[in-house]
């Protein structure tokens, strides 16, 4: 089953939670927690999301270099410029999916276009 979400003018979290629900199959009558449903989700116009300036400055994504004291932070705005808004949406949807063996399979069925 194919689902398409248009992100024009919508908030980041609302679009990500809707995509996560569809990827898990929560909207299907045949929902079971231990199986990945045969659905795919496409999110379009991610660069037209409604993100406030405060969130662009204040939201931080941590990353670790591997060295002692190597914990660094990058803001949402800087990540959007460096990697694109596709990476921000991937990070948001991945955080809303369950952290188990099914998550990589669900993430493969997610397509994002800017």
Buried (B, 14 or more C-beta within 10 A) or exposed (E): EEBEBEBEEBBBEEBBBBBBBBBBBEEEEEEEEEEBBEBBBBBBBBBEBEBEEEBBEEBEBEEEEEEEEEEEEBBBBBBBEEEBBBBBBBBBBBEBBEEEEBBEEBEEBBEBEB
